[in-house]
Amino acid sequence: MPDQENTPKDLTFEEFQQNAATIRSAIAGVIVAQQQPIELLLIASLCGGHSLMVGVPGLAKTLLVKTLASIFSWKFKRIQFTPDLMPADITGYELLSGGAGSQEAGLTFRPGPLFANLVLADEINRAPPKTQSALLEAMQEHHVTVGGQTHQLEEPFLVVATQNPIEQEGTYPLPEAQLDRFFFEVRIEYPETTDEEKIIINTSGAELPLPKPLFAPGQFLAMVRLVRAAPVAPSVTSFCVALAAATRPHNDKAPEAARKYVEWGAGPRASQTLLNAAKARALLSGRPTPTVADVTAVAMPTLRHRVIPNYHAVGEGLTVEKLVTQIIESVQPKV
């Protein structure tokens, strides 16, 4: 059983590497392939960030999230977003209780499924905007307000929201300001043929159990603290800011692709995400400090949901991925 102490001593660099190897091994025992989504979800989690996962049904999105929760002994809740889902269905509600005998009647708060360490918001774009807003408020503030009372959420508090890219009828697309609150947009693609054969073999027999808890929640928070404390060279920080600024069409230094094809560029949250994600990626790769290459590696999941193409890009069939790739290439330091 993992140690239940929630405030363990700070980790050393070597202990972080051991923990990272243990986590990867445990996930690999359940999830076949999907290495990039796994790595991105782990990076976002270590930065305290929320992820938006986009992929068609049946690609193990739910299983991946449940596996991560199991490894860290987290409380896990899954919410199926539907058009009739109300804010109180996820935040909780006040219920009239007492009043019998000597008890005085009063309101008792009943916590909703947001009171967990890891929340899977399945098909978030199917819920109406007011329910989406309730979730986004909890993601940003780490608390919910019900009946004028504020209720703090337990740390860590992480949300992984999913979207189906091929079915948009009857959905409520997330506004740009709400998309910006997601640390990464993680795309999950179809597996390769050999990987799909392994998936079929693994799932056609006895049911695979989730990995046993390997860490107490406090041990995860110690890993988060080490990521935040990682040193960063000034040149890497400058590159993060320059890359985010290059997506803004009204910036004098923006490349031609941004000035011609971007309606709205990424804000300061993108710069913060690039830097924090680069630190986490470096530590997971066995290096104590990030480089420009780490920033470039996390740029696509950081920027593709924050860059809004204009009608020129749509008319010319220029996808946001191609547009962001051009912008990234234009900002690369000259060697």
C-alpha positions as CSV (number, residue, x, y, z in Angstrom):
1,M,0.0,0.0,0.0
2,P,1.3,3.5,-0.8
3,D,2.2,5.8,2.0
4,Q,-0.8,7.9,2.9
5,E,1.2,10.9,4.0
6,N,0.0,13.8,1.9
7,T,3.0,16.1,2.4
8,P,6.1,14.0,1.8
9,K,9.6,15.4,1.6
10,D,10.6,17.1,-1.6
11,L,11.9,14.8,-4.3
12,T,15.4,14.7,-5.7
13,F,16.0,14.7,-9.4
14,E,16.9,11.0,-9.3
15,E,13.8,10.1,-7.4
16,F,11.7,12.0,-10.0
17,Q,13.3,9.9,-12.7
18,Q,12.5,6.6,-10.8
19,N,8.9,7.7,-10.3
20,A,8.5,8.7,-14.0
21,A,9.8,5.2,-15.1
22,T,7.4,3.5,-12.7
23,I,4.5,5.5,-14.0
24,R,5.3,4.8,-17.7
25,S,5.7,1.1,-17.0
26,A,2.3,0.9,-15.2
27,I,0.5,2.7,-18.0
28,A,2.2,0.5,-20.6
29,G,0.8,-2.5,-18.8
30,V,-2.7,-1.3,-19.7
31,I,-2.6,1.0,-22.7
32,V,-1.1,-0.3,-26.0
33,A,0.8,2.4,-28.1
34,Q,-0.6,6.0,-27.9
35,Q,2.8,7.1,-26.6
36,Q,2.4,10.8,-27.5
37,P,-1.0,11.2,-25.9
38,I,0.2,9.5,-22.8
39,E,3.3,11.7,-22.6
40,L,1.2,14.9,-23.1
41,L,-1.3,13.9,-20.5
42,L,1.4,13.2,-18.0
43,I,3.1,16.6,-18.8
44,A,-0.1,18.5,-18.4
45,S,-0.8,16.7,-15.1
46,L,2.6,17.4,-13.7
47,C,2.0,21.1,-14.5
48,G,-1.4,21.1,-12.8
49,G,-3.0,21.7,-16.2
50,H,-6.3,20.5,-17.6
51,S,-6.4,18.6,-21.0
52,L,-8.9,18.5,-23.9
53,M,-8.7,15.2,-25.6
54,V,-10.0,15.0,-29.1
55,G,-10.6,11.6,-30.8
56,V,-13.2,9.3,-32.1
57,P,-14.9,6.8,-29.8
58,G,-13.1,3.6,-28.9
59,L,-9.5,4.9,-28.6
60,A,-9.1,4.2,-24.9
61,K,-9.5,7.8,-23.8
62,T,-11.5,6.8,-20.7
63,L,-9.2,3.9,-19.9
64,L,-6.1,6.1,-20.1
65,V,-7.5,8.6,-17.6
66,K,-8.7,5.9,-15.2
67,T,-5.3,4.3,-15.3
68,L,-3.6,7.6,-14.4
69,A,-6.0,8.1,-11.5
70,S,-5.4,4.5,-10.2
71,I,-1.6,4.9,-10.2
72,F,-1.8,8.0,-8.0
73,S,-4.5,6.8,-5.6
74,W,-6.7,9.6,-6.9
75,K,-10.5,9.9,-6.4
76,F,-11.8,9.6,-10.0
77,K,-15.2,10.6,-11.3
78,R,-16.6,10.4,-14.8
79,I,-19.3,12.9,-16.0
80,Q,-21.2,12.1,-19.2
81,F,-22.1,15.5,-20.5
82,T,-25.6,15.7,-22.1
83,P,-27.9,18.5,-23.3
84,D,-30.0,18.3,-20.1
85,L,-27.1,18.4,-17.7
86,M,-27.4,21.3,-15.2
87,P,-24.7,23.0,-13.2
88,A,-25.9,21.6,-9.9
89,D,-25.5,18.1,-11.4
90,I,-21.8,18.5,-11.4
91,T,-21.1,21.1,-8.6
92,G,-23.5,19.7,-6.0
93,Y,-26.6,21.2,-4.4
94,E,-28.1,22.2,-1.0
95,L,-30.7,19.9,0.4
96,L,-33.1,20.7,3.2
97,S,-32.5,18.4,6.1
98,G,-33.3,18.0,9.8
99,G,-36.4,19.4,11.5
100,A,-37.4,16.1,13.1
101,G,-37.7,16.1,16.9
102,S,-35.1,18.4,18.4
103,Q,-33.2,18.8,15.2
104,E,-33.4,22.2,13.6
105,A,-34.1,22.3,9.9
106,G,-31.3,23.6,7.7
107,L,-29.6,23.2,4.3
108,T,-26.9,20.6,3.9
109,F,-24.5,20.7,1.0
110,R,-24.3,17.5,-1.1
111,P,-21.1,17.5,-3.2
112,G,-21.3,16.7,-6.9
113,P,-18.9,14.7,-9.0
114,L,-16.5,17.6,-9.3
115,F,-15.3,16.8,-5.8
116,A,-12.6,14.4,-7.0
117,N,-8.9,14.6,-7.9
118,L,-9.3,13.6,-11.5
119,V,-12.6,14.3,-13.4
120,L,-13.3,13.0,-16.9
121,A,-15.7,15.4,-18.6
122,D,-16.9,13.1,-21.4
123,E,-18.1,14.9,-24.5
124,I,-18.0,18.3,-22.9
125,N,-19.4,20.0,-26.0
126,R,-22.8,18.2,-25.6
127,A,-23.7,20.2,-22.4
128,P,-25.3,23.7,-22.5
129,P,-23.0,26.7,-22.0
130,K,-24.1,27.4,-18.4
131,T,-23.0,23.9,-17.4
132,Q,-19.7,24.2,-19.4
133,S,-19.1,27.5,-17.5
134,A,-19.6,25.9,-14.1
135,L,-17.0,23.3,-15.0
136,L,-14.6,26.0,-16.4
137,E,-15.0,28.0,-13.2
138,A,-14.0,25.1,-11.1
139,M,-11.0,24.4,-13.3
140,Q,-9.8,27.9,-12.9
141,E,-10.6,28.7,-9.3
142,H,-10.4,25.1,-7.8
143,H,-13.6,25.8,-5.9
144,V,-17.4,25.9,-6.5
145,T,-20.0,28.3,-5.2
146,V,-23.4,26.9,-4.3
147,G,-26.0,28.9,-2.4
148,G,-23.6,31.7,-1.8
149,Q,-21.1,29.4,-0.1
150,T,-17.7,28.6,-1.5
151,H,-16.5,25.0,-1.3
152,Q,-12.9,24.3,-1.9
153,L,-11.9,21.3,-4.2
154,E,-9.3,18.9,-3.0
155,E,-5.8,19.1,-4.5
156,P,-4.7,17.9,-6.9
157,F,-7.7,18.8,-9.0
158,L,-7.4,18.0,-12.7
159,V,-10.0,17.8,-15.5
160,V,-9.7,15.8,-18.7
161,A,-12.4,16.8,-21.2
162,T,-13.2,14.8,-24.3
163,Q,-14.7,15.8,-27.7
164,N,-15.7,13.7,-30.6
165,P,-14.4,15.4,-33.8
166,I,-16.8,13.7,-36.2
167,E,-20.2,14.4,-34.6
168,Q,-21.1,18.0,-34.1
169,E,-24.9,18.0,-34.5
170,G,-26.6,19.1,-31.3
171,T,-23.4,20.3,-29.6
172,Y,-22.3,23.5,-28.0
173,P,-18.8,24.4,-29.2
174,L,-16.6,25.8,-26.4
175,P,-15.9,29.6,-26.8
176,E,-12.3,30.6,-27.4
177,A,-12.0,32.1,-23.9
178,Q,-12.9,28.7,-22.4
179,L,-10.6,26.8,-24.7
180,D,-7.8,28.9,-23.5
181,R,-8.2,27.5,-20.0
182,F,-7.1,24.0,-21.3
183,F,-3.4,23.4,-20.9
184,F,-3.2,21.1,-23.9
185,E,-5.4,19.9,-26.8
186,V,-4.4,16.3,-27.1
187,R,-5.3,14.5,-30.4
188,I,-5.7,10.7,-30.3
189,E,-5.4,9.0,-33.6
190,Y,-6.2,5.4,-34.8
191,P,-3.6,2.8,-33.8
192,E,-1.3,1.2,-36.2
193,T,-2.2,-2.3,-37.5
194,T,0.2,-4.1,-35.3
195,D,-0.9,-2.1,-32.3
196,E,-4.5,-2.8,-33.0
197,E,-3.8,-6.5,-33.2
198,K,-2.3,-6.3,-29.7
199,I,-5.3,-4.4,-28.5
200,I,-7.7,-7.1,-29.8
201,I,-5.6,-9.8,-28.2
202,N,-5.5,-8.0,-24.8
203,T,-9.2,-7.2,-24.7
204,S,-10.7,-10.4,-26.1
205,G,-9.7,-12.5,-23.1
206,A,-9.9,-11.9,-19.4
207,E,-10.6,-8.3,-18.3
208,L,-7.4,-6.4,-17.7
209,P,-7.3,-4.9,-14.2
210,L,-6.2,-1.3,-13.6
211,P,-2.8,-0.9,-12.0
212,K,-2.6,-1.0,-8.2
213,P,-2.0,2.4,-6.5
214,L,1.7,3.1,-6.6
215,F,1.9,6.6,-5.1
216,A,0.0,8.6,-2.5
217,P,-1.6,11.9,-3.8
218,G,1.0,13.9,-1.8
219,Q,3.9,12.1,-3.7
220,F,2.4,13.4,-7.0
221,L,2.3,17.0,-5.5
222,A,6.0,16.6,-4.7
223,M,6.7,15.8,-8.4
224,V,4.7,18.9,-9.3
225,R,6.8,21.1,-7.0
226,L,10.0,19.8,-8.6
227,V,8.7,20.7,-12.1
228,R,7.9,24.2,-10.9
229,A,11.3,24.6,-9.3
230,A,13.2,23.5,-12.5
231,P,15.6,26.3,-13.6
232,V,15.1,27.9,-17.0
233,A,17.6,29.7,-19.2
234,P,16.6,33.3,-20.2
235,S,16.9,32.3,-23.8
236,V,14.3,29.6,-23.4
237,T,11.9,32.0,-21.6
238,S,12.4,34.5,-24.4
239,F,11.6,31.8,-27.0
240,C,8.3,30.9,-25.3
241,V,7.2,34.6,-25.4
242,A,8.4,35.1,-29.0
243,L,6.5,31.9,-30.1
244,A,3.2,33.0,-28.5
245,A,3.6,36.5,-29.8
246,A,4.2,35.2,-33.3
247,T,0.6,33.9,-33.5
248,R,-0.8,37.4,-33.0
249,P,-1.6,39.0,-36.4
250,H,-1.4,42.6,-35.2
251,N,2.1,42.0,-33.8
252,D,4.7,43.9,-35.9
253,K,7.1,40.9,-35.6
254,A,4.5,38.3,-36.5
255,P,5.4,36.1,-39.6
256,E,3.4,36.5,-42.8
257,A,1.4,33.3,-42.1
258,A,0.0,34.8,-38.9
259,R,-0.7,38.3,-40.4
260,K,-2.5,36.8,-43.4
261,Y,-4.3,33.8,-41.9
262,V,-4.9,34.3,-38.2
263,E,-8.0,36.0,-36.8
264,W,-6.9,35.7,-33.1
265,G,-3.6,34.6,-31.7
266,A,-2.6,33.0,-28.4
267,G,-2.5,35.0,-25.2
268,P,-0.1,35.0,-22.2
269,R,-1.5,31.7,-21.0
270,A,0.2,30.1,-24.0
271,S,3.6,31.5,-23.0
272,Q,3.1,30.1,-19.5
273,T,2.0,26.8,-20.8
274,L,5.0,26.5,-23.2
275,L,7.5,27.2,-20.4
276,N,5.9,24.9,-17.8
277,A,5.3,22.1,-20.3
278,A,8.9,22.4,-21.5
279,K,10.2,22.0,-17.9
280,A,8.0,18.9,-17.3
281,R,9.1,17.4,-20.6
282,A,12.8,18.0,-19.8
283,L,12.5,16.3,-16.4
284,L,10.6,13.3,-17.9
285,S,13.4,13.0,-20.5
286,G,16.1,12.9,-17.8
287,R,17.3,16.5,-18.1
288,P,17.1,19.0,-15.2
289,T,16.5,22.1,-17.4
290,P,14.5,22.6,-20.7
291,T,15.8,23.7,-24.0
292,V,14.3,25.4,-27.1
293,A,13.7,21.9,-28.5
294,D,11.5,21.1,-25.5
295,V,9.4,24.2,-26.2
296,T,9.1,23.3,-29.9
297,A,8.0,19.7,-29.0
298,V,5.0,21.0,-26.9
299,A,4.1,23.9,-29.1
300,M,1.5,22.2,-31.2
301,P,-0.8,20.9,-28.4
302,T,-0.3,24.3,-26.7
303,L,-1.2,26.5,-29.6
304,R,-3.7,24.6,-31.9
305,H,-6.7,25.4,-29.7
306,R,-5.6,28.9,-29.0
307,V,-5.0,30.1,-32.6
308,I,-8.1,31.0,-34.5
309,P,-7.8,30.9,-38.4
310,N,-9.6,33.6,-40.4
311,Y,-11.8,33.2,-43.4
312,H,-8.7,33.4,-45.8
313,A,-7.3,30.3,-44.1
314,V,-10.7,28.5,-44.3
315,G,-11.1,29.5,-47.9
316,E,-7.7,28.1,-48.9
317,G,-8.1,24.9,-46.9
318,L,-5.3,25.8,-44.5
319,T,-5.9,23.8,-41.3
320,V,-4.9,25.1,-37.9
321,E,-2.2,22.4,-37.6
322,K,-0.6,23.6,-40.9
323,L,-0.8,27.2,-39.8
324,V,0.7,26.6,-36.4
325,T,3.5,24.5,-38.0
326,Q,4.4,27.5,-40.3
327,I,4.5,29.8,-37.4
328,I,6.7,27.5,-35.3
329,E,9.1,27.1,-38.2
330,S,9.3,30.9,-38.7
331,V,10.3,31.5,-35.0
332,Q,13.0,28.8,-34.8
333,P,16.4,30.3,-33.8
334,K,18.9,30.5,-36.5
335,V,21.7,27.9,-36.0
